[in-house]
Amino acid sequence: MIQVNVTVDYEGQFYQTNVLTSRDTEPDEILQLAFSQIKRQWEVPEN
């Protein structure tokens, strides 16, 4: 496992997040994982 630091542009703001992944993970998949982490943090939960 490796830790990758990723900067993501989400709704006009830049956020940094860490992604823990295996060494053979494709860069596009790492970016998608980072984006989904940021999106989950900023979404308003539905009741």
Protein Blocks (a to p, Z undefined) as FASTA:
>chain_A
ZZddddddeehiacdddddddfklcfklmmmmmmmmmmmmmpccdZZ
